[in-house]
Amino acid sequence: MYVTKVNTDLQRERDNCTFNITELTNILDGGAQKTAERKLREDTVLKQLYNTTDVPAIYLSHKEKYEAAVKKACAMFQMIRKLQEEENAGMENYQALLGGSLGSAILGDGNPITLHYVMFIPTVMGQGTVEQQAYWIGRAFNLSIIGTYAQTELGHGTFIRGLETTATYDPSTKEFVLNSPTLTSYKWWPGGLAHTANYCIVMAQLYTQGKCHGIHPFIVQLRDEETHMPLPGIKVGEIGAKLGMNGTNNGFLGFEHVRIPRDFMLMKNSKVLEDGTYVNAPSSKLTYGTMMFVRVMLVNDMCNYIAKAVTIATRYSAIRRQSQPKPNEPEPQILDYLTQQHKLLVGIASVHAFKTNADWIWNMYNNVTSEMESGDMERLPELHALSCCLKAIVTADAAECVERCRLACGGHGYMLASNLPVMYGLVTAACTYEGENTVLLLQTARYLVKSWQQASSGNTLTPTVSYISRVGNGRRSPPWDNTIEGIVEGFFNVSAGKIGLCVAQIEKRQKSGMSYEDAWNMTSVQLISASEAHCRAIILSTYYKETQELVKTVSAELKTVLLQLVDLYVVYWALARLGDLLRFTSISERDIEQLQNWYENTMSKLRTNAVGLVDAFDIRDEILNSTLGSYDGRAYERLMEEAMKSPLNAQPVNESFHKYLKPLMQGKL
Amino acid sequence: MYVTKVNTDLQRERDNCTFNITELTNILDGGAQKTAERKLREDTVLKQLYNTTDVPAIYLSHKEKYEAAVKKACAMFQMIRKLQEEENAGMENYQALLGGSLGSAILGDGNPITLHYVMFIPTVMGQGTVEQQAYWIGRAFNLSIIGTYAQTELGHGTFIRGLETTATYDPSTKEFVLNSPTLTSYKWWPGGLAHTANYCIVMAQLYTQGKCHGIHPFIVQLRDEETHMPLPGIKVGEIGAKLGMNGTNNGFLGFEHVRIPRDFMLMKNSKVLEDGTYVNAPSSKLTYGTMMFVRVMLVNDMCNYIAKAVTIATRYSAIRRQSQPKPNEPEPQILDYLTQQHKLLVGIASVHAFKTNADWIWNMYNNVTSEMESGDMERLPELHALSCCLKAIVTADAAECVERCRLACGGHGYMLASNLPVMYGLVTAACTYEGENTVLLLQTARYLVKSWQQASSGNTLTPTVSYISRVGNGRRSPPWDNTIEGIVEGFFNVSAGKIGLCVAQIEKRQKSGMSYEDAWNMTSVQLISASEAHCRAIILSTYYKETQELVKTVSAELKTVLLQLVDLYVVYWALARLGDLLRFTSISERDIEQLQNWYENTMSKLRTNAVGLVDAFDIRDEILNSTLGSYDGRAYERLMEEAMKSPLNAQPVNESFHKYLKPLMQGKL
């Protein structure tokens, strides 16, 4: 797409930018070389797969949306296959196409084949024996079969032990019999399950020799490879329209005594021998790995969405003009309003804060997994606790941020062509999948309470919770230090204080006669708050510390801006959590008024570079896919151009006039 | 719909309810007689108009959605016309069908003819001369013509003076010439404008004798009455797909020098004489009335949506079971988790709080308008300020509440068949239309700052801001009183304190050399916070006081529950605004810990009656329109039944398999 004339307001913003945009882009990509690779990848993929001539998906029926998604997904995987053949299919290409923003530029509302790569193949590799891998992986990589992964059931989500689907071993035929004993045991939600996949990994309760051994993975063929017809005993279909992701083809699946060979159970860990003897798994902790990996990846994904949303809203705010606060002056750009800056700038800062944290936890994840491979499981619970709360807070913040950006665009943000509603649909889904946020925060809370108790018994704590013993001893805190470092320290005080209060509450309730479980439940609203406080402290601290290191290596101009972003982000959260700071630190009213002015002045400083900062995210128009946010700022022209693509506008008079309106108006209905 | 077997968990909840549900329903309706009337109205309308055999709208294309909406809207207005002929069309019937939940049960995603009744007819009546009313109203009531109302333009929203469409008087032909000089001057958004209405009230800059006289209303014919073809010079069409309301047929409209007769300008207030002389309006304050009316009505509407969302989520939480906190016990109902009660119960209380406030401001509105009719405009600014902040806070809270309910239903809340996503689309739209919330809060802030300055000069303040002079003198407040009354008083202290800080900030900035406008802008984030604090204080105080009166007239059992709801709501907000209370009152850490326990214990008490409380909202299954929330609690059965209605499930193999998937899998793509 060649760039036509740029909106003059937007051009002036760029002219006024005080730093080198490319320098920041390169940092965000991980170096100039990575930027070049990304751009090349985008060029190649979009040239082949991006299509502007189809009717936009927002006008299609649910069924047409699926059919369009299959068409595009097949073209995409055909391309990936070609890259494989050219031995050019690096991890980054996969990731960009399957999870990243490049993939969503092509399949904006979900990809029905993603789970084949993201869950089916990895599960066979992680849980299949060498023989099973040899049997399945070739055909799967080759796309001769398309698989998915079915765990969640109609009546059972996060609590995996409650799943009802059974796989009963029959030694007489050496087969497992899969069965769905109830309506609530139907598999429900897996992507691609409805009409796309012909194979599936099914998580089911394993029964052998009359005994249940819990949840295990089984490969089941769902559909005939030639005709695609569901096999006998397989009840499969789609679950219906959703808030978003209507291209993913989420399905349901029920079994009526479906038989599969014994070796279709994935047996790398646990086994069932031919005679039905169950052989136990060596370690169940290994499965934590995948869950953590997905959550860590999600944090990165969320950064992409926030960056897109804030790019759209910031550019639009530079070209939109409204009101006339000063008589005889023109209407200001809405970006000049402090209330608008308040909605947008924290979003820009969040991208940097979360990206820094994503890199940091990614390193930690790699360290821990390599420790695990050498048998050292010590830091696993810590990483698990961290990945839980980080996933919960980042997805929740991302959803709020995308929605705030949408509302900041006024009525035009409500148009699907702004792309903001679609993005919200994708981001808010992440608050529920891969562990529902409330459940995850309570898992982190369990770790925090345990850490507090260990600290009380004088034990040394793992690094990310070590502050508990440092500050957790007394409730009164040191003199308040009204600097970024002081605020970050204050957040650790808050977190430690909240954990301490929770522990005291639980103990008090137990002493009054409650069971531990009931005392925990009655304290759970406070526990969630403690868990959030812990996560905020970690995010702020990591962002602050890592940026201190980063700015040593950048130009003076960029350094100024990066440090302003840290100021903005940390002071924003201090003001948002004043109640906590007042309770658990010695911050004064005078400090608060200073913080407020600090926040307002930092916004004014950053306003100059707002457009430059979102330009640095370097998101192509095809990926933004938004009437409001394109690089040239021609928002009004694009709104009209997109409206003209509505099939309703193809005819001046809709047939419903003749059928209903005219008879109504002429009293002949 | 006959009720089949009720889910046993849900039945047990009802058996355990401690109060008489019908008693509460009658109170909410305004008496047993009103309940009976509502039920009769629902029976009549739903029997005639509710249709379960069509393909659900969620599966249709954008174009099909519009066509289905026209069909249903025509049937609805045909029914209204019949009621008119039977002289049976009371205000309440109109309201229920056009704005209320009954209308949305039939036209779930918007009604393309609503603005004809809600804006076109009222504007002709309010702004037309007697002759103009005689000419237009008969045909409009009779539906011989269908009108809409076009104000907002592509480039201009809240700031009405900025509109660009021109209406220039030509005395030589005694006509106005309507013109759209730019792309941004195109009308954009009006409901029904795209393909439904054939007439339109257009707000345009009036030019006569070479001078602009500002915005005035003109009636323009858009389409031929017989053929429905757009008339020459009229550029009309639809603006495209949106987050919600895809049945409303929002349109754009441009004029290429379109001529209309002089008397198509609505001239009750201002006039243009035949020779082009402009005669000024007697009063422009009268137009405030309509805006305030719509905002007051909106508060009521929002109550309906919150009630629906919380009914769905509460019933679902009673039938959904998850996890196993205690070994050897069954999975608990998720309603038993305090974190779930935290998400739902405040929603139930919000319905009562907002309904009380809606009734209260409705009385105030009626008093003020009757004062205005006798020439007394004194309380108009106060009512305006109040309606602005109440609209902003209630719509924002409602959106958050509906979304919280959706997320509280986990993955199943993401299904469109839960109806929660569709409701969110409707509710969040209200945060933008009828005055964007940030803009409205700043309007209230202007009144608050003015009131503070008047109090400083020793003037008496109007009733709803009189607390400013009462508490605004000193920053230090009286000893904290840890009761509901004390908390409410504390919120007034917070509001007064924040207003005072804003005034001081603005003055300080002016002294440092800023203009008033710039000082205002730099303080605007704090001003919004002050405006919100004012509104919270009013809402809490009104809810508390009115309930004290109400409970004098109810049974002892119901009184207990209604007072628990007030406790819950007030303590919830105290805990949510602890930072403010700590800054502006003398609340202590000990008080806070007591409040926290008070909140937790009140939730435990209300949990018993949660299902009874939502049953008392008495929302029929057809109006809830939700797989998760129906009265019988058969959520899983309904999820499966609704899934089977997806057109994708009509065939076992989708044609995209043969076209794309199979060639991909066989390497022949």
Contacts between the chains, C-beta under 8 A, distances in Angstrom:
chain1	res1	chain2	res2	distance
A	58	B	62	6.9
A	58	B	240	7.4
A	58	B	241	4.2
A	59	B	61	6.2
A	59	B	62	4.4
A	59	B	63	7.1
A	59	B	241	6.1
A	60	B	61	5.8
A	60	B	62	7.8
A	61	B	59	6.2
A	61	B	60	5.8
A	61	B	61	4.0
A	61	B	64	6.7
A	61	B	647	7.4
A	62	B	58	6.9
A	62	B	59	4.4
A	62	B	60	7.8
A	62	B	646	6.7
A	62	B	647	6.9
A	62	B	648	6.8
A	63	B	59	7.1
A	63	B	646	7.9
A	63	B	647	4.8
A	63	B	648	5.2
A	63	B	654	7.9
A	64	B	61	6.7
A	66	B	648	6.1
A	66	B	654	7.0
A	66	B	656	7.2
A	67	B	654	6.8
A	67	B	655	7.3
A	67	B	656	4.7
A	70	B	654	7.6
A	70	B	656	4.0
A	70	B	657	8.0
A	70	B	660	5.2
A	70	B	661	6.3
A	71	B	656	6.7
A	71	B	659	7.4
A	71	B	660	5.3
A	74	B	660	4.1
A	74	B	661	6.4
A	74	B	663	7.6
A	74	B	664	4.5
A	74	B	669	6.1
A	75	B	669	7.8
A	77	B	664	6.3
A	78	B	664	6.2
A	78	B	669	4.8
A	142	B	667	7.8
A	143	B	664	6.0
A	143	B	665	5.7
A	144	B	665	5.7
A	144	B	666	7.8
A	145	B	665	7.1
A	146	B	661	7.3
A	146	B	665	6.7
A	152	B	411	7.1
A	154	B	636	5.5
A	154	B	639	6.5
A	154	B	640	7.3
A	155	B	320	7.8
A	155	B	321	7.7
A	155	B	636	6.1
A	156	B	322	7.7
A	157	B	322	7.0
A	157	B	410	5.7
A	157	B	411	6.2
A	158	B	322	6.8
A	158	B	323	7.4
A	158	B	410	8.0
A	159	B	322	5.2
A	159	B	323	4.4
A	159	B	324	6.9
A	159	B	331	6.9
A	161	B	324	6.9
A	162	B	321	8.0
A	162	B	322	7.1
A	162	B	323	7.5
A	162	B	324	7.3
A	162	B	331	5.9
A	183	B	636	5.4
A	183	B	637	6.7
A	183	B	640	6.5
A	184	B	636	5.5
A	186	B	640	7.4
A	188	B	639	7.8
A	189	B	411	5.9
A	194	B	648	6.8
A	195	B	648	6.6
A	195	B	653	7.2
A	195	B	654	4.7
A	195	B	656	7.8
A	195	B	657	7.2
A	196	B	661	6.9
A	223	B	653	8.0
A	225	B	665	7.7
A	227	B	653	7.1
A	228	B	653	4.6
A	228	B	657	4.6
A	228	B	661	7.4
A	228	B	662	7.2
A	229	B	652	5.9
A	229	B	653	6.1
A	230	B	652	5.8
A	237	B	643	6.6
A	237	B	644	7.3
A	237	B	646	7.7
A	237	B	648	7.6
A	237	B	649	4.4
A	238	B	643	6.7
A	238	B	646	5.6
A	238	B	648	4.9
A	238	B	649	5.9
A	239	B	415	6.9
A	239	B	639	7.5
A	239	B	643	4.9
A	239	B	646	8.0
A	240	B	58	7.5
A	240	B	415	5.9
A	240	B	416	6.9
A	240	B	417	5.5
A	240	B	642	5.8
A	240	B	643	4.6
A	240	B	645	7.5
A	240	B	646	4.9
A	241	B	58	4.2
A	241	B	59	6.1
A	241	B	415	7.5
A	241	B	416	4.4
A	241	B	417	7.4
A	241	B	646	7.0
A	242	B	414	5.3
A	242	B	415	5.7
A	242	B	416	6.1
A	242	B	421	7.7
A	243	B	414	5.1
A	243	B	415	7.9
A	243	B	416	6.7
A	243	B	421	4.0
A	244	B	414	7.8
A	252	B	640	7.4
A	252	B	643	6.5
A	320	B	155	7.8
A	321	B	155	7.7
A	322	B	156	7.7
A	322	B	157	6.9
A	322	B	158	6.8
A	322	B	159	5.2
A	322	B	162	7.2
A	323	B	158	7.4
A	323	B	159	4.4
A	323	B	162	7.5
A	324	B	159	7.0
A	324	B	161	6.9
A	324	B	162	7.3
A	325	B	517	4.6
A	325	B	520	7.5
A	325	B	521	7.0
A	326	B	515	7.4
A	326	B	517	5.2
A	331	B	159	6.9
A	331	B	162	5.9
A	336	B	521	7.6
A	337	B	521	6.4
A	337	B	524	6.9
A	338	B	521	5.3
A	338	B	522	6.0
A	338	B	523	7.9
A	338	B	524	4.9
A	338	B	525	5.7
A	339	B	438	5.2
A	339	B	442	7.4
A	339	B	524	5.0
A	339	B	525	6.1
A	339	B	528	6.3
A	342	B	525	4.9
A	403	B	428	7.9
A	407	B	428	7.6
A	407	B	431	6.1
A	407	B	432	6.7
A	407	B	437	7.9
A	410	B	157	5.7
A	410	B	158	8.0
A	410	B	432	5.8
A	410	B	436	5.9
A	411	B	152	7.1
A	411	B	157	6.2
A	411	B	189	5.9
A	411	B	432	5.5
A	411	B	433	7.1
A	413	B	432	7.8
A	414	B	242	5.3
A	414	B	243	5.1
A	414	B	244	7.8
A	414	B	429	6.2
A	414	B	432	6.6
A	415	B	239	6.9
A	415	B	240	5.9
A	415	B	241	7.5
A	415	B	242	5.7
A	415	B	243	7.9
A	416	B	240	6.9
A	416	B	241	4.4
A	416	B	242	6.1
A	416	B	243	6.7
A	417	B	240	5.5
A	417	B	241	7.4
A	421	B	242	7.7
A	421	B	243	4.0
A	428	B	403	7.9
A	428	B	407	7.6
A	429	B	414	6.2
A	431	B	407	6.1
A	432	B	407	6.7
A	432	B	410	5.8
A	432	B	411	5.5
A	432	B	413	7.8
A	432	B	414	6.6
A	433	B	411	7.1
A	436	B	410	5.9
A	437	B	407	7.9
A	438	B	339	5.2
A	442	B	339	7.3
A	501	B	593	7.6
A	515	B	326	7.4
A	517	B	325	4.6
A	517	B	326	5.2
A	520	B	325	7.5
A	521	B	325	7.0
A	521	B	336	7.6
A	521	B	337	6.4
A	521	B	338	5.3
A	522	B	338	6.0
A	522	B	600	5.7
A	522	B	604	7.4
A	523	B	338	7.9
A	523	B	600	7.8
A	524	B	337	6.9
A	524	B	338	4.8
A	524	B	339	5.0
A	525	B	338	5.7
A	525	B	339	6.1
A	525	B	342	4.9
A	525	B	599	7.8
A	525	B	600	6.9
A	526	B	596	6.7
A	528	B	339	6.3
A	577	B	579	7.4
A	578	B	579	3.5
A	578	B	580	8.0
A	578	B	582	7.6
A	578	B	583	7.2
A	579	B	577	7.4
A	579	B	578	3.5
A	579	B	579	3.2
A	579	B	580	7.6
A	579	B	581	7.8
A	579	B	582	6.0
A	580	B	578	7.9
A	580	B	579	7.6
A	581	B	579	7.8
A	582	B	578	7.7
A	582	B	579	6.1
A	582	B	582	4.2
A	582	B	583	7.1
A	583	B	578	7.2
A	583	B	582	7.1
A	583	B	589	6.3
A	583	B	592	6.9
A	589	B	583	6.3
A	592	B	583	6.9
A	593	B	501	7.6
A	596	B	526	6.7
A	599	B	525	7.8
A	600	B	522	5.6
A	600	B	523	7.8
A	600	B	525	6.8
A	604	B	522	7.4
A	636	B	154	5.4
A	636	B	155	6.1
A	636	B	183	5.4
A	636	B	184	5.5
A	637	B	183	6.7
A	639	B	154	6.5
A	639	B	188	7.8
A	639	B	239	7.5
A	640	B	154	7.3
A	640	B	183	6.5
A	640	B	186	7.4
A	640	B	252	7.4
A	642	B	240	5.7
A	643	B	237	6.6
A	643	B	238	6.7
A	643	B	239	4.9
A	643	B	240	4.6
A	643	B	252	6.5
A	644	B	237	7.3
A	645	B	240	7.5
A	646	B	62	6.7
A	646	B	63	7.9
A	646	B	237	7.7
A	646	B	238	5.6
A	646	B	239	8.0
A	646	B	240	4.9
A	646	B	241	7.0
A	647	B	61	7.4
A	647	B	62	6.9
A	647	B	63	4.9
A	648	B	62	6.8
A	648	B	63	5.2
A	648	B	66	6.1
A	648	B	194	6.8
A	648	B	195	6.6
A	648	B	237	7.6
A	648	B	238	4.9
A	649	B	237	4.4
A	649	B	238	5.9
A	652	B	229	5.9
A	652	B	230	5.8
A	653	B	195	7.2
A	653	B	223	8.0
A	653	B	227	7.1
A	653	B	228	4.6
A	653	B	229	6.1
A	654	B	63	7.9
A	654	B	66	7.0
A	654	B	67	6.8
A	654	B	70	7.6
A	654	B	195	4.7
A	655	B	67	7.3
A	656	B	66	7.2
A	656	B	67	4.6
A	656	B	70	4.0
A	656	B	71	6.7
A	656	B	195	7.8
A	657	B	195	7.2
A	657	B	228	4.6
A	659	B	71	7.4
A	660	B	70	5.2
A	660	B	71	5.3
A	660	B	74	4.1
A	661	B	70	6.3
A	661	B	74	6.4
A	661	B	146	7.3
A	661	B	196	6.9
A	661	B	228	7.4
A	662	B	228	7.2
A	663	B	74	7.6
A	664	B	74	4.4
A	664	B	77	6.3
A	664	B	78	6.2
A	664	B	143	6.0
A	665	B	143	5.7
A	665	B	144	5.7
A	665	B	145	7.1
A	665	B	146	6.8
A	665	B	225	7.7
A	666	B	144	7.8
A	667	B	142	7.8
A	669	B	74	6.1
A	669	B	75	7.8
A	669	B	78	4.8
